[in-house]
Amino acid sequence: MSGRLLDAVPLNSLTGVGAAQSSKLAKIGLHTVQDLLLHLPLRYEDRTHLYPIGELLPGIYATVEGEVLNCNITFGGRRMMTCQISDGFRHSYHALFQF
């Protein structure tokens, strides 16, 4: 691959990118190595800062650290797991549909 421009190198020439993977990447507009390198994420989420449960606001993405106090799985049409989490000061309740 040395000496070739990245916009001329197809993705299927990379090790591990076969026909199936190449087809999936083509659906989102990625055909060359240059396309792949310039494919940027939609947004950046900083998951390094931990927030206390008491500081959470609706509609804001945040990372919390706590102890899972209780979990239950219910089967009412769709499987759902509900968990109670505590950071030592406050509690929060979470409903998980994909687990």
MOPAC internal coordinates of N, CA, C and O (Angstrom, degrees):
PM7 1SCF
backbone

  N    0.0000 0     0.00 0     0.00 0    0    0    0
  C    1.4449 1     0.00 0     0.00 0    1    0    0
  C    1.5235 1   111.33 1     0.00 0    2    1    0
  O    1.2310 1   118.96 1   172.06 1    3    2    1
  N    1.2973 1   119.59 1    -7.94 1    3    2    1
  C    1.4593 1   120.43 1  -177.23 1    5    3    2
  C    1.5195 1   109.92 1   -67.38 1    6    5    3
  O    1.2310 1   120.85 1   -38.23 1    7    6    5
  N    1.3319 1   115.98 1   141.77 1    7    6    5
  C    1.4475 1   121.49 1   178.68 1    9    7    6
  C    1.5107 1   114.64 1    85.43 1   10    9    7
  O    1.2310 1   119.40 1   173.05 1   11   10    9
  N    1.3177 1   118.75 1    -6.95 1   11   10    9
  C    1.4644 1   121.28 1  -179.88 1   13   11   10
  C    1.5168 1   109.60 1   -96.60 1   14   13   11
  O    1.2310 1   120.93 1   -36.57 1   15   14   13
  N    1.3153 1   115.82 1   143.43 1   15   14   13
  C    1.4585 1   120.19 1   175.55 1   17   15   14
  C    1.5229 1   109.11 1   -72.86 1   18   17   15
  O    1.2310 1   120.85 1   -38.42 1   19   18   17
  N    1.3090 1   115.99 1   141.58 1   19   18   17
  C    1.4647 1   120.43 1  -175.14 1   21   19   18
  C    1.5179 1   112.91 1   -66.13 1   22   21   19
  O    1.2310 1   119.91 1   156.45 1   23   22   21
  N    1.3399 1   117.78 1   -23.55 1   23   22   21
  C    1.4632 1   118.75 1   178.47 1   25   23   22
  C    1.5275 1   111.52 1   -79.16 1   26   25   23
  O    1.2310 1   120.19 1   175.44 1   27   26   25
  N    1.3302 1   117.24 1    -4.56 1   27   26   25
  C    1.4619 1   121.31 1   177.89 1   29   27   26
  C    1.5267 1   111.99 1  -106.75 1   30   29   27
  O    1.2310 1   120.10 1   178.21 1   31   30   29
  N    1.3329 1   117.42 1    -1.79 1   31   30   29
  C    1.4689 1   120.85 1  -177.77 1   33   31   30
  C    1.5256 1   108.73 1   -98.25 1   34   33   31
  O    1.2310 1   119.86 1   -67.60 1   35   34   33
  N    1.3430 1   117.88 1   112.40 1   35   34   33
  C    1.4659 1   119.65 1   179.31 1   37   35   34
  C    1.5274 1   111.24 1   -69.89 1   38   37   35
  O    1.2310 1   121.06 1   -29.16 1   39   38   37
  N    1.3178 1   115.58 1   150.84 1   39   38   37
  C    1.4661 1   120.16 1  -178.09 1   41   39   38
  C    1.5215 1   112.57 1   -63.86 1   42   41   39
  O    1.2310 1   119.97 1   148.45 1   43   42   41
  N    1.3316 1   117.65 1   -31.55 1   43   42   41
  C    1.4649 1   118.69 1  -178.18 1   45   43   42
  C    1.5262 1   112.58 1   -71.63 1   46   45   43
  O    1.2310 1   119.73 1   176.02 1   47   46   45
  N    1.3445 1   118.11 1    -3.98 1   47   46   45
  C    1.4664 1   120.29 1   173.68 1   49   47   46
  C    1.5324 1   111.40 1   -83.52 1   50   49   47
  O    1.2310 1   120.22 1   170.42 1   51   50   49
  N    1.3310 1   117.18 1    -9.58 1   51   50   49
  C    1.4638 1   121.58 1   178.37 1   53   51   50
  C    1.5226 1   110.25 1   -81.48 1   54   53   51
  O    1.2310 1   120.46 1   -34.76 1   55   54   53
  N    1.3132 1   116.73 1   145.24 1   55   54   53
  C    1.4602 1   121.61 1   176.59 1   57   55   54
  C    1.5246 1   109.27 1   -64.19 1   58   57   55
  O    1.2310 1   120.59 1   -50.30 1   59   58   57
  N    1.3221 1   116.47 1   129.70 1   59   58   57
  C    1.4584 1   121.10 1   178.11 1   61   59   58
  C    1.5136 1   114.25 1    93.80 1   62   61   59
  O    1.2310 1   119.94 1   172.82 1   63   62   61
  N    1.3263 1   117.72 1    -7.18 1   63   62   61
  C    1.4685 1   121.05 1   178.07 1   65   63   62
  C    1.5199 1   107.30 1  -108.05 1   66   65   63
  O    1.2310 1   121.03 1   -80.67 1   67   66   65
  N    1.3154 1   115.63 1    99.33 1   67   66   65
  C    1.4582 1   121.36 1   179.10 1   69   67   66
  C    1.5153 1   111.10 1   -96.22 1   70   69   67
  O    1.2310 1   120.91 1    15.59 1   71   70   69
  N    1.3139 1   115.87 1  -164.41 1   71   70   69
  C    1.4620 1   121.27 1  -177.17 1   73   71   70
  C    1.5284 1   111.94 1   -64.38 1   74   73   71
  O    1.2310 1   120.10 1   137.95 1   75   74   73
  N    1.3298 1   117.41 1   -42.05 1   75   74   73
  C    1.4689 1   120.37 1  -178.25 1   77   75   74
  C    1.5251 1   111.15 1   -65.81 1   78   77   75
  O    1.2310 1   120.31 1   133.06 1   79   78   77
  N    1.3259 1   117.01 1   -46.94 1   79   78   77
  C    1.4671 1   120.92 1  -179.88 1   81   79   78
  C    1.5245 1   110.41 1   -66.39 1   82   81   79
  O    1.2310 1   120.39 1   139.92 1   83   82   81
  N    1.3212 1   116.85 1   -40.08 1   83   82   81
  C    1.4616 1   121.72 1   179.33 1   85   83   82
  C    1.5277 1   110.71 1   -61.89 1   86   85   83
  O    1.2310 1   120.50 1   141.46 1   87   86   85
  N    1.3277 1   116.65 1   -38.54 1   87   86   85
  C    1.4672 1   121.25 1   178.45 1   89   87   86
  C    1.5270 1   111.22 1   -65.47 1   90   89   87
  O    1.2310 1   120.35 1   138.37 1   91   90   89
  N    1.3302 1   116.94 1   -41.63 1   91   90   89
  C    1.4714 1   120.73 1   178.25 1   93   91   90
  C    1.5225 1   111.10 1   -64.12 1   94   93   91
  O    1.2310 1   120.44 1   138.16 1   95   94   93
  N    1.3304 1   116.77 1   -41.84 1   95   94   93
  C    1.4673 1   120.66 1   179.66 1   97   95   94
  C    1.5246 1   111.15 1   -67.41 1   98   97   95
  O    1.2310 1   120.18 1   144.43 1   99   98   97
  N    1.3305 1   117.27 1   -35.57 1   99   98   97
  C    1.4663 1   120.92 1   179.29 1  101   99   98
  C    1.5257 1   111.35 1   -64.39 1  102  101   99
  O    1.2310 1   120.15 1   148.63 1  103  102  101
  N    1.3285 1   117.32 1   -31.37 1  103  102  101
  C    1.4699 1   120.75 1   179.63 1  105  103  102
  C    1.5200 1   112.26 1   -63.87 1  106  105  103
  O    1.2310 1   120.16 1   154.82 1  107  106  105
  N    1.3344 1   117.29 1   -25.18 1  107  106  105
  C    1.4693 1   119.74 1   177.64 1  109  107  106
  C    1.5285 1   111.30 1  -105.39 1  110  109  107
  O    1.2310 1   121.14 1  -163.56 1  111  110  109
  N    1.3433 1   115.42 1    16.44 1  111  110  109
  C    1.4555 1   120.21 1   172.57 1  113  111  110
  C    1.5121 1   115.98 1    86.57 1  114  113  111
  O    1.2310 1   119.88 1  -162.50 1  115  114  113
  N    1.3245 1   117.83 1    17.50 1  115  114  113
  C    1.4643 1   121.11 1  -179.96 1  117  115  114
  C    1.5255 1   109.33 1  -104.56 1  118  117  115
  O    1.2310 1   120.71 1   -65.75 1  119  118  117
  N    1.3362 1   116.24 1   114.25 1  119  118  117
  C    1.4590 1   121.08 1  -177.54 1  121  119  118
  C    1.5254 1   112.72 1  -121.76 1  122  121  119
  O    1.2310 1   120.21 1   150.82 1  123  122  121
  N    1.3363 1   117.20 1   -29.18 1  123  122  121
  C    1.4644 1   121.04 1  -176.82 1  125  123  122
  C    1.5285 1   110.12 1  -122.85 1  126  125  123
  O    1.2310 1   121.09 1   -10.87 1  127  126  125
  N    1.3322 1   115.52 1   169.13 1  127  126  125
  C    1.4620 1   120.53 1   177.52 1  129  127  126
  C    1.5272 1   109.94 1   -61.96 1  130  129  127
  O    1.2310 1   120.19 1   142.32 1  131  130  129
  N    1.3216 1   117.25 1   -37.68 1  131  130  129
  C    1.4688 1   120.20 1   178.03 1  133  131  130
  C    1.5259 1   111.00 1   -62.44 1  134  133  131
  O    1.2310 1   120.16 1   138.12 1  135  134  133
  N    1.3377 1   117.30 1   -41.88 1  135  134  133
  C    1.4682 1   120.51 1   177.04 1  137  135  134
  C    1.5266 1   110.38 1   -57.42 1  138  137  135
  O    1.2310 1   120.72 1   137.30 1  139  138  137
  N    1.3199 1   116.23 1   -42.70 1  139  138  137
  C    1.4656 1   121.09 1  -178.47 1  141  139  138
  C    1.5238 1   111.66 1   -66.29 1  142  141  139
  O    1.2310 1   120.28 1   137.98 1  143  142  141
  N    1.3274 1   117.08 1   -42.02 1  143  142  141
  C    1.4654 1   120.89 1  -179.34 1  145  143  142
  C    1.5223 1   112.25 1   -67.72 1  146  145  143
  O    1.2310 1   120.21 1   150.38 1  147  146  145
  N    1.3211 1   117.20 1   -29.62 1  147  146  145
  C    1.4619 1   120.77 1  -178.48 1  149  147  146
  C    1.5245 1   112.90 1   -95.23 1  150  149  147
  O    1.2310 1   120.19 1  -176.00 1  151  150  149
  N    1.3280 1   117.25 1     4.00 1  151  150  149
  C    1.4691 1   121.55 1   178.06 1  153  151  150
  C    1.5287 1   108.08 1   -81.22 1  154  153  151
  O    1.2310 1   120.69 1   -77.78 1  155  154  153
  N    1.3103 1   116.28 1   102.22 1  155  154  153
  C    1.4652 1   121.86 1  -174.57 1  157  155  154
  C    1.5230 1   110.91 1   -95.41 1  158  157  155
  O    1.2310 1   119.82 1   -26.89 1  159  158  157
  N    1.3167 1   117.94 1   153.11 1  159  158  157
  C    1.4628 1   120.96 1   178.18 1  161  159  158
  C    1.5249 1   111.52 1   -65.80 1  162  161  159
  O    1.2310 1   121.02 1   -24.31 1  163  162  161
  N    1.3260 1   115.66 1   155.69 1  163  162  161
  C    1.4597 1   121.95 1   179.50 1  165  163  162
  C    1.5198 1   111.35 1   -63.00 1  166  165  163
  O    1.2310 1   120.48 1   139.06 1  167  166  165
  N    1.3225 1   116.69 1   -40.94 1  167  166  165
  C    1.4673 1   121.03 1   179.60 1  169  167  166
  C    1.5278 1   108.47 1  -155.71 1  170  169  167
  O    1.2310 1   121.30 1   -14.91 1  171  170  169
  N    1.3040 1   115.12 1   165.09 1  171  170  169
  C    1.4588 1   121.25 1   176.84 1  173  171  170
  C    1.5152 1   108.11 1  -108.78 1  174  173  171
  O    1.2310 1   120.46 1   -52.31 1  175  174  173
  N    1.3149 1   116.73 1   127.69 1  175  174  173
  C    1.4599 1   121.75 1   176.98 1  177  175  174
  C    1.5239 1   108.51 1  -114.24 1  178  177  175
  O    1.2310 1   120.72 1   -63.49 1  179  178  177
  N    1.3153 1   116.22 1   116.51 1  179  178  177
  C    1.4653 1   121.37 1   179.13 1  181  179  178
  C    1.5213 1   108.75 1   -80.52 1  182  181  179
  O    1.2310 1   120.54 1   -74.14 1  183  182  181
  N    1.3079 1   116.58 1   105.86 1  183  182  181
  C    1.4642 1   121.26 1  -179.35 1  185  183  182
  C    1.5194 1   111.82 1  -100.13 1  186  185  183
  O    1.2310 1   120.27 1  -167.92 1  187  186  185
  N    1.3345 1   117.09 1    12.08 1  187  186  185
  C    1.4631 1   120.36 1  -178.99 1  189  187  186
  C    1.5179 1   112.19 1   -87.76 1  190  189  187
  O    1.2310 1   119.89 1   157.02 1  191  190  189
  N    1.3303 1   117.82 1   -22.98 1  191  190  189
  C    1.4629 1   121.14 1  -179.09 1  193  191  190
  C    1.5269 1   109.04 1   -91.18 1  194  193  191
  O    1.2310 1   120.21 1   -56.54 1  195  194  193
  N    1.3286 1   117.20 1   123.46 1  195  194  193
  C    1.4634 1   122.29 1   179.49 1  197  195  194
  C    1.5174 1   109.65 1   -95.47 1  198  197  195
  O    1.2310 1   120.52 1   -44.87 1  199  198  197
  N    1.3258 1   116.61 1   135.13 1  199  198  197
  C    1.4587 1   122.56 1   179.70 1  201  199  198
  C    1.5220 1   110.01 1  -108.87 1  202  201  199
  O    1.2310 1   119.57 1   -39.24 1  203  202  201
  N    1.3293 1   118.43 1   140.76 1  203  202  201
  C    1.4659 1   120.52 1   170.74 1  205  203  202
  C    1.5311 1   109.25 1   -67.16 1  206  205  203
  O    1.2310 1   120.27 1   -31.40 1  207  206  205
  N    1.3106 1   117.09 1   148.60 1  207  206  205
  C    1.4624 1   121.13 1  -178.78 1  209  207  206
  C    1.5233 1   110.95 1   -57.08 1  210  209  207
  O    1.2310 1   119.81 1   144.73 1  211  210  209
  N    1.3187 1   117.98 1   -35.27 1  211  210  209
  C    1.4593 1   121.63 1  -179.22 1  213  211  210
  C    1.5186 1   114.32 1   -66.84 1  214  213  211
  O    1.2310 1   119.43 1   164.19 1  215  214  213
  N    1.3304 1   118.68 1   -15.81 1  215  214  213
  C    1.4626 1   122.06 1   179.88 1  217  215  214
  C    1.5248 1   113.50 1   -98.54 1  218  217  215
  O    1.2310 1   119.76 1  -178.53 1  219  218  217
  N    1.3357 1   118.06 1     1.47 1  219  218  217
  C    1.4613 1   120.48 1  -178.83 1  221  219  218
  C    1.5213 1   110.73 1   -69.43 1  222  221  219
  O    1.2310 1   120.94 1   -38.32 1  223  222  221
  N    1.3334 1   115.81 1   141.68 1  223  222  221
  C    1.4597 1   122.37 1   179.00 1  225  223  222
  C    1.5244 1   109.26 1  -123.44 1  226  225  223
  O    1.2310 1   119.82 1   -33.99 1  227  226  225
  N    1.3433 1   117.94 1   146.01 1  227  226  225
  C    1.4665 1   120.48 1   178.33 1  229  227  226
  C    1.5294 1   111.09 1   -60.68 1  230  229  227
  O    1.2310 1   121.02 1   -42.29 1  231  230  229
  N    1.3259 1   115.66 1   137.71 1  231  230  229
  C    1.4571 1   121.08 1   176.26 1  233  231  230
  C    1.5121 1   115.91 1    82.17 1  234  233  231
  O    1.2310 1   119.64 1   177.96 1  235  234  233
  N    1.3293 1   118.30 1    -2.04 1  235  234  233
  C    1.4611 1   121.94 1  -179.36 1  237  235  234
  C    1.5323 1   108.65 1  -106.58 1  238  237  235
  O    1.2310 1   120.26 1   -49.75 1  239  238  237
  N    1.3341 1   117.11 1   130.25 1  239  238  237
  C    1.4570 1   121.14 1   175.79 1  241  239  238
  C    1.5236 1   108.83 1   -76.37 1  242  241  239
  O    1.2310 1   120.85 1   -46.51 1  243  242  241
  N    1.3325 1   115.97 1   133.49 1  243  242  241
  C    1.4630 1   120.08 1  -178.60 1  245  243  242
  C    1.5255 1   109.24 1  -150.15 1  246  245  243
  O    1.2310 1   121.10 1   -23.52 1  247  246  245
  N    1.3192 1   115.50 1   156.48 1  247  246  245
  C    1.4560 1   122.51 1   176.01 1  249  247  246
  C    1.5197 1   108.08 1  -109.69 1  250  249  247
  O    1.2310 1   121.25 1   -51.87 1  251  250  249
  N    1.3385 1   115.22 1   128.13 1  251  250  249
  C    1.4588 1   119.82 1   177.89 1  253  251  250
  C    1.5274 1   108.71 1  -119.62 1  254  253  251
  O    1.2310 1   121.32 1   -23.89 1  255  254  253
  N    1.3122 1   115.08 1   156.11 1  255  254  253
  C    1.4582 1   120.99 1   175.42 1  257  255  254
  C    1.5163 1   106.74 1  -124.16 1  258  257  255
  O    1.2310 1   120.81 1   -47.86 1  259  258  257
  N    1.3217 1   116.05 1   132.14 1  259  258  257
  C    1.4495 1   118.53 1  -179.42 1  261  259  258
  C    1.5125 1   111.64 1  -167.40 1  262  261  259
  O    1.2310 1   122.02 1     4.38 1  263  262  261
  N    1.3101 1   113.74 1  -175.62 1  263  262  261
  C    1.4590 1   122.04 1   179.62 1  265  263  262
  C    1.5192 1   108.51 1  -104.43 1  266  265  263
  O    1.2310 1   120.74 1   -47.94 1  267  266  265
  N    1.3269 1   116.18 1   132.06 1  267  266  265
  C    1.4613 1   120.99 1   176.20 1  269  267  266
  C    1.5232 1   107.01 1   -78.57 1  270  269  267
  O    1.2310 1   120.96 1   -64.45 1  271  270  269
  N    1.3333 1   115.76 1   115.55 1  271  270  269
  C    1.4612 1   120.76 1  -177.25 1  273  271  270
  C    1.5171 1   112.57 1   -88.88 1  274  273  271
  O    1.2310 1   120.64 1   147.44 1  275  274  273
  N    1.3355 1   116.37 1   -32.56 1  275  274  273
  C    1.4488 1   119.87 1  -171.76 1  277  275  274
  C    1.5211 1   108.77 1  -159.11 1  278  277  275
  O    1.2310 1   120.25 1   -40.56 1  279  278  277
  N    1.3247 1   117.13 1   139.44 1  279  278  277
  C    1.4657 1   122.21 1   174.48 1  281  279  278
  C    1.5174 1   109.30 1  -139.51 1  282  281  279
  O    1.2310 1   121.03 1   -41.11 1  283  282  281
  N    1.3255 1   115.64 1   138.89 1  283  282  281
  C    1.4602 1   121.76 1   176.62 1  285  283  282
  C    1.5178 1   108.80 1  -135.80 1  286  285  283
  O    1.2310 1   120.88 1   -36.86 1  287  286  285
  N    1.3285 1   115.93 1   143.14 1  287  286  285
  C    1.4611 1   121.17 1   176.05 1  289  287  286
  C    1.5147 1   107.54 1  -112.14 1  290  289  287
  O    1.2310 1   120.74 1   -51.05 1  291  290  289
  N    1.3396 1   116.19 1   128.95 1  291  290  289
  C    1.4621 1   121.71 1   178.06 1  293  291  290
  C    1.5216 1   108.92 1  -118.34 1  294  293  291
  O    1.2310 1   120.99 1   -29.62 1  295  294  293
  N    1.3210 1   115.72 1   150.38 1  295  294  293
  C    1.4609 1   122.61 1  -178.38 1  297  295  294
  C    1.5224 1   109.53 1  -122.10 1  298  297  295
  O    1.2310 1   119.42 1  -113.28 1  299  298  297
  N    1.3047 1   118.71 1    66.72 1  299  298  297
  C    1.4601 1   122.15 1   179.44 1  301  299  298
  C    1.5165 1   111.28 1  -105.30 1  302  301  299
  O    1.2310 1   119.46 1  -103.12 1  303  302  301
  N    1.3162 1   118.64 1    76.88 1  303  302  301
  C    1.4508 1   121.64 1  -176.67 1  305  303  302
  C    1.5203 1   111.61 1    84.04 1  306  305  303
  O    1.2310 1   120.87 1   134.81 1  307  306  305
  N    1.3058 1   115.95 1   -45.19 1  307  306  305
  C    1.4636 1   121.60 1   178.29 1  309  307  306
  C    1.5267 1   107.78 1  -137.11 1  310  309  307
  O    1.2310 1   120.38 1   -44.40 1  311  310  309
  N    1.2947 1   116.88 1   135.60 1  311  310  309
  C    1.4598 1   121.54 1  -179.48 1  313  311  310
  C    1.5281 1   109.92 1   -66.14 1  314  313  311
  O    1.2310 1   120.51 1   -47.57 1  315  314  313
  N    1.3376 1   116.62 1   132.43 1  315  314  313
  C    1.4601 1   121.50 1  -178.69 1  317  315  314
  C    1.5217 1   109.06 1  -141.75 1  318  317  315
  O    1.2310 1   121.20 1   -40.17 1  319  318  317
  N    1.3348 1   115.31 1   139.83 1  319  318  317
  C    1.4620 1   120.50 1   175.43 1  321  319  318
  C    1.5210 1   107.52 1  -115.16 1  322  321  319
  O    1.2310 1   120.64 1   -52.55 1  323  322  321
  N    1.3258 1   116.39 1   127.45 1  323  322  321
  C    1.4607 1   121.02 1   175.77 1  325  323  322
  C    1.5225 1   108.06 1  -110.22 1  326  325  323
  O    1.2310 1   120.98 1   -44.00 1  327  326  325
  N    1.3240 1   115.72 1   136.00 1  327  326  325
  C    1.4641 1   121.28 1  -178.00 1  329  327  326
  C    1.5182 1   110.29 1  -130.21 1  330  329  327
  O    1.2310 1   121.02 1   -34.69 1  331  330  329
  N    1.3113 1   115.66 1   145.31 1  331  330  329
  C    1.4604 1   122.57 1   172.32 1  333  331  330
  C    1.5217 1   107.05 1  -108.08 1  334  333  331
  O    1.2310 1   120.67 1   -54.19 1  335  334  333
  N    1.3380 1   116.32 1   125.81 1  335  334  333
  C    1.4594 1   122.26 1  -177.36 1  337  335  334
  C    1.5179 1   108.92 1  -121.03 1  338  337  335
  O    1.2310 1   120.69 1   -39.01 1  339  338  337
  N    1.3407 1   116.28 1   140.99 1  339  338  337
  C    1.4603 1   121.59 1   178.48 1  341  339  338
  C    1.5214 1   109.63 1  -127.77 1  342  341  339
  O    1.2310 1   120.95 1   -40.60 1  343  342  341
  N    1.3404 1   115.79 1   139.40 1  343  342  341
  C    1.4668 1   120.17 1   173.86 1  345  343  342
  C    1.5269 1   110.78 1  -100.85 1  346  345  343
  O    1.2310 1   120.35 1  -167.24 1  347  346  345
  N    1.3269 1   116.94 1    12.76 1  347  346  345
  C    1.4583 1   121.64 1  -179.53 1  349  347  346
  C    1.5152 1   112.59 1    99.92 1  350  349  347
  O    1.2310 1   120.40 1   161.46 1  351  350  349
  N    1.3345 1   116.84 1   -18.54 1  351  350  349
  C    1.4653 1   121.29 1  -179.50 1  353  351  350
  C    1.5261 1   111.81 1  -122.46 1  354  353  351
  O    1.2310 1   120.50 1   136.90 1  355  354  353
  N    1.3136 1   116.64 1   -43.10 1  355  354  353
  C    1.4690 1   122.05 1  -178.24 1  357  355  354
  C    1.5232 1   109.42 1  -126.52 1  358  357  355
  O    1.2310 1   121.35 1   -17.09 1  359  358  357
  N    1.3446 1   115.02 1   162.91 1  359  358  357
  C    1.4603 1   122.07 1   176.45 1  361  359  358
  C    1.5204 1   108.68 1  -116.45 1  362  361  359
  O    1.2310 1   121.05 1   -28.72 1  363  362  361
  N    1.3221 1   115.59 1   151.28 1  363  362  361
  C    1.4626 1   120.52 1   171.52 1  365  363  362
  C    1.5212 1   108.05 1  -137.91 1  366  365  363
  O    1.2310 1   121.02 1   -26.43 1  367  366  365
  N    1.3165 1   115.65 1   153.57 1  367  366  365
  C    1.4554 1   122.53 1  -179.34 1  369  367  366
  C    1.5228 1   108.38 1  -116.49 1  370  369  367
  O    1.2310 1   120.83 1   -42.82 1  371  370  369
  N    1.3315 1   116.01 1   137.18 1  371  370  369
  C    1.4589 1   121.28 1  -175.61 1  373  371  370
  C    1.5154 1   109.79 1  -131.01 1  374  373  371
  O    1.2310 1   120.66 1   -40.49 1  375  374  373
  N    1.3232 1   116.33 1   139.51 1  375  374  373
  C    1.4579 1   122.67 1   174.61 1  377  375  374
  C    1.5231 1   107.86 1  -110.78 1  378  377  375
  O    1.2310 1   120.55 1   -56.67 1  379  378  377
  N    1.3186 1   116.55 1   123.33 1  379  378  377
  C    1.4650 1   122.50 1  -178.72 1  381  379  378
  C    1.5239 1   108.82 1  -114.58 1  382  381  379
  O    1.2310 1   120.74 1   -51.14 1  383  382  381
  N    1.3244 1   116.18 1   128.86 1  383  382  381
  C    1.4588 1   120.45 1  -179.36 1  385  383  382
  C    1.5233 1   112.26 1  -104.75 1  386  385  383
  O    1.2310 1   119.83 1   157.17 1  387  386  385
  N    1.3248 1   117.94 1   -22.83 1  387  386  385
  C    1.4642 1   121.80 1   178.50 1  389  387  386
  C    1.5162 1   108.26 1  -120.44 1  390  389  387
  O    1.2310 1   120.84 1   -76.30 1  391  390  389
  N    1.3106 1   116.00 1   103.70 1  391  390  389
  C    1.4658 1   121.02 1  -179.03 1  393  391  390
  C    1.5049 1   109.59 1  -143.92 1  394  393  391
  O    1.2310 1   120.10 1   180.00 1  395  394  393

